[in-house]
Amino acid sequence: MPEEVVTYFQSRFDSLKEKVSNWNSDLVTACENADFKKLWDTTVLGELGEIDFPEFDNGTSIATRKAFGTTLDTFAEQVPSIVGGSADLEPSNYTGNFAKTYGDFTRVNRSGRNLAFGVREFPMAAAMNGLALHGGVIPFGGTFLVFADYERPALRLAAIQGCGVIHEFTHDSFWLGEDGPTHQPVEHTMALRTIPNFNVFRPADAKETAACFRLAID
């Protein structure tokens, strides 16, 4: 490496060390505020603590996708780092209330927590990986199970990199009649379970849905 390059970078060491020291000092001061400290611990350090579950009555028949939406709303109130959206399937994935409550993230609304992915399953999964690798957020994305095929390269990379992402795959049965064979998943659940380090939960009822969601955000 040329000596002038080494000299240039070494000349910046003192100023960079000062910036780091000032940043750490500002963080200590900011954490004296209880609200900020809780937000920092939850989002950056991932210390979620106790989370209240939605209440589902025993014996109540409810679609697991609807139970997911209810659980999402309940958890999102308590975990501000949950962000995400649906691949233009909000009514079907039951993520619409989340979108309405927290608004879309846009260039003029940086506080929005809903990500309007549109009909872009692979970019959705890839973007979720990037968000998780950056840290500070727990990304989720919803679509039909059959469209996991479009997402697969990003799903596999998420598993390899240990990304903390949550994929909600609904309409997971060949009984999905009205949309025809193109939307009827047969082999998809088995295919996803062959990906190393990729956890697949298939809850049987509403309470299991909430429990699976809780496991997924840990």
N, C-alpha and C positions, 0 to 999 in steps of 0.2 A: 504494500500500500504506500502511495507517495507520502513523503514526510509532511508536505503542506496540508494534506487531508487530515492526518493525525493531529497536527498542531491546531488546525481549525476546530475540530471537535473537542479537543482538550481545553481550548480556550473558553468553551461554553460551560464547562463543568460547574464552575462556581456559581454562575447565574442560574443554572438549572437547579442546583442544590438549594439555592435560596428560594426559588419558586416552589419547590416541593415542601420545604420547611414552612413557608407561608401558607400553603394550601392545607397542610396538616394542622397548623395552628388555627386556621379559619374553621376547619372541621370540628376541632375540639370545642371551639366557641359555639358553633352552630348546634352541636349536640347537647349543649346546656339547655336548649329548648326541648321540652319533653315531646312535643308533637313532631318536631323534626327528627329527634332521636328515634322515635318509633318508626317513622317513615324510612329512615336510613337503615335501621336494623331489618325491617321487613323486605325492602326492595334490594338493597345492595348486599347485605349479609345473609339474606334468605332465612331469617329467623321468624317464622310465621306464627309460632306459638299456638295457643288453642284457637280453633275455628269452630263456630257454631254451624251445625248442619241444618238443612231445611227439614221440616217435619212432614213426613209422609205417613198416613194412617195405614196400619196393617190391613192387608186384604184389598186395598184400593188398586184398581186396575188403571194404570197410566203408562203411556208409551215411554220407553226409556229416553227417547230424544227429547220429549217434553220434560222429563225429570232432569235431564242434563241442563236444559234451559233454566229451570227453577234453581238447580244447584249452582249454576253459573252466576245467576243474579245474587244468590245468598253469599257465595264466596267472594264475589267481586266487591261487595260492600265492605268486606273485612280485609281483603288483600288488594291494595291499590296497584300492585305490580302486574295483575292479570290484564293482559291486553290481547286483542285479536279480533277475529271476525269470521265471515263465511264467504265461500266462493259463489256469491250471488244466490245463496239458498237460505237466507235468513228465516223465512216462514217455515221451511221444512226442517231446518236444523235447530229451530227455536233459539236463535241468537239475536233475534230482532229486538227484544226488550233491552238487551245489553246495549245494542247500537243506539236505541232511542234514549236510554238513560245517560250514556257517557259521551255520545256524539262521535263523529268521525274525526280521526286524526288527519289534519290537512296542514298546508303551509301557513294558513292563517289561524288554525286552531291546534296548537301544539299540545294542548291538554286533553284532546280527544283520545279515547282509549279503544274505539272501534276502528278496525282497519278494513276499509271497503275494498277487498281484494278483487272483486269482480269474477268473471268466469275465467279464472287463471289458476288452476289447481297447482301446477308445478311452481310457478312464481310464488304462490302463497306459501307452499312448504319451504321453498328456498329462503324466502324472506323471514319466515319464522326461525329458521336455523341461524340466520345472521343476527336476529334480535337476541336469541338465547346466548349466542357466543359473545355478544357485546356485554350482556349481563344487565341486571337491574329490572328485568321484566320476565313474566311467565307468559309466553305466547301460546295462543290456541287458534285452531282453524277448523272450520266445519265444512263438510261436503258429503256426498253419497259415497258409500263404501266402494262401489264399482270404479269410482274415479281415483282410487288409490293407485291404480296402474299409471296414471299420469304423473303422480307424485313420487313414484317409487325411487328414482335416483336420489331425490332430496331426503326421503325417509331413510334410506340406507346410510347416507352421509350423516344424518342426525344421530343414528345409532352408533356409527363409528366414532363420532366426535363427542358422544355423550351429551348431546343437546337436550336441555330440559324443555321440550315442546309437548303440546297436547293436541292430538288430532281427534276430532269427533267425526266418526264415520257412521252416518245414519243409513236407513233403508238397506239393511244388511241381509236381505232374504230374497230368494227367488219368488216369493209371494208378491213382490212388487210388480203387480200385473199390468197396470194401465200404461206403464212406460215401455213395455216390451223387453225383449231379451237383451238389448244393449245395456239396460239398466239393472239387470238381474245378476247380482254377484253370486257366484257358485264357489270358486276356488280362492277368492280373495283373502278371506280370514286365514286360511291355511298358509297362503303365500306370505302374508305379513308375519306370521309366527315363525317362518323359517329365517327371518332376518336376525342375526345375532345381536343381542343387547337391545332389541326392540320389544317393549312390553305391550302385549295386546290384552285388553280387558273387554269381556263381553258380558255385561251385567244382565241378570235375569229379571230384575224389577227396579223400582225407584230407589229403594234403600241401597241396593248394591251399586246403582249408578252413582249416588252421592259418595259412597265409600271408595269407589274406583277413582272418582275425580280427586278425592282427598289424597289418595296414594299417588296420583299422577303429578300433583303439584309439590310433593315432598322431594 
